[in-house]
Amino acid sequence: PMSTHHAQENVLQRVLQLPVVSSTCQTLQRKYSSTKESHPLMASVCEVYERGVQGAGALAMWGMEPVVRRLEPQFAVANNLACRGLDHLEEKIPALQYPVDK
């Protein structure tokens, strides 16, 4: 486990920092980039979709902000529980600490 002090931790950030997850994300990013470089038409389509997703994400965040603020205490409790669960998984599954290729 990374820490027993969960108040400041974000479970999503912790999951993304696990070597097995971060190495998988890096591999997917490299594949995505190489596909875009190899196929100019695919790159054009991907760029349009990327801009659309960014715009939709920003709009969703703006619209959800009041709800998120109202539910912040519940999110904090859920995050704390998820961090505890992640601690347990890290103890029981050592493979999470290794990159995918290992």
C-alpha positions as CSV (number, residue, x, y, z in Angstrom):
1,P,0.0,0.0,0.0
2,M,1.2,3.5,-0.8
3,S,-0.1,5.2,2.3
4,T,-2.4,4.8,5.2
5,H,-3.3,8.5,5.0
6,H,-6.3,8.5,2.7
7,A,-7.8,11.9,3.2
8,Q,-5.5,13.5,0.6
9,E,-5.5,10.6,-1.9
10,N,-7.6,10.2,-5.0
11,V,-8.3,6.6,-5.9
12,L,-8.3,7.3,-9.6
13,Q,-4.9,8.9,-9.5
14,R,-3.6,5.9,-7.5
15,V,-5.0,3.4,-10.0
16,L,-3.5,5.3,-12.9
17,Q,-0.1,5.3,-11.1
18,L,-0.1,1.5,-10.7
19,P,2.7,0.1,-12.9
20,V,0.4,-2.4,-14.6
21,V,-2.2,0.4,-15.4
22,S,0.3,3.1,-16.4
23,S,2.3,0.7,-18.7
24,T,-1.0,-0.4,-20.4
25,C,-2.0,3.2,-20.9
26,Q,1.4,4.1,-22.4
27,T,1.2,1.1,-24.8
28,L,-2.3,2.1,-25.9
29,Q,-1.1,5.7,-26.4
30,R,1.8,4.6,-28.5
31,K,-0.4,2.4,-30.7
32,Y,-3.0,5.2,-31.1
33,S,-0.3,7.7,-32.1
34,S,1.4,5.3,-34.5
35,T,-1.9,4.5,-36.1
36,K,-2.6,8.2,-36.6
37,E,0.8,8.8,-38.0
38,S,0.5,5.8,-40.4
39,H,-2.9,6.7,-41.8
40,P,-3.5,10.4,-42.6
41,L,-7.3,10.0,-43.1
42,M,-7.6,8.2,-39.7
43,A,-5.6,11.1,-38.1
44,S,-8.1,13.6,-39.5
45,V,-11.1,11.6,-38.2
46,C,-9.4,11.1,-34.8
47,E,-8.7,14.8,-34.4
48,V,-12.3,15.7,-35.1
49,Y,-13.5,13.1,-32.5
50,E,-10.8,14.3,-30.0
51,R,-12.0,17.9,-30.3
52,G,-15.6,16.7,-29.9
53,V,-14.8,14.7,-26.8
54,Q,-12.9,17.6,-25.3
55,G,-15.8,20.0,-25.9
56,A,-18.4,17.5,-24.6
57,G,-16.2,16.8,-21.5
58,A,-15.9,20.5,-20.7
59,L,-19.6,21.0,-21.1
60,A,-20.4,18.0,-18.9
61,M,-18.0,19.3,-16.2
62,W,-19.6,22.7,-16.3
63,G,-23.1,21.2,-16.0
64,M,-22.2,18.8,-13.3
65,E,-20.3,21.2,-11.1
66,P,-23.2,22.1,-8.8
67,V,-24.1,18.5,-8.3
68,V,-20.5,17.5,-7.6
69,R,-20.2,20.3,-5.1
70,R,-23.4,19.2,-3.3
71,L,-22.2,15.5,-3.2
72,E,-18.6,16.3,-2.2
73,P,-18.9,14.7,1.3
74,Q,-20.3,11.5,-0.2
75,F,-17.6,11.4,-2.8
76,A,-15.0,11.8,-0.1
77,V,-16.4,8.8,1.8
78,A,-16.5,6.7,-1.4
79,N,-13.0,7.7,-2.3
80,N,-11.8,6.7,1.1
81,L,-13.4,3.3,0.9
82,A,-12.0,2.8,-2.6
83,C,-8.5,3.7,-1.4
84,R,-8.9,1.1,1.4
85,G,-10.0,-1.5,-1.2
86,L,-7.1,-0.6,-3.4
87,D,-4.7,-1.1,-0.4
88,H,-6.2,-4.6,0.0
89,L,-5.8,-5.4,-3.7
90,E,-2.2,-4.2,-3.7
91,E,-1.5,-6.5,-0.8
92,K,-3.2,-9.5,-2.3
93,I,-2.1,-9.0,-6.0
94,P,1.6,-8.2,-6.2
95,A,1.4,-8.3,-10.0
96,L,-0.2,-4.8,-9.9
97,Q,3.2,-3.4,-9.1
98,Y,4.8,-4.7,-12.3
99,P,4.5,-3.3,-15.9
100,V,2.4,-5.4,-18.3
101,D,5.5,-6.9,-20.0
102,K,6.6,-8.5,-16.7
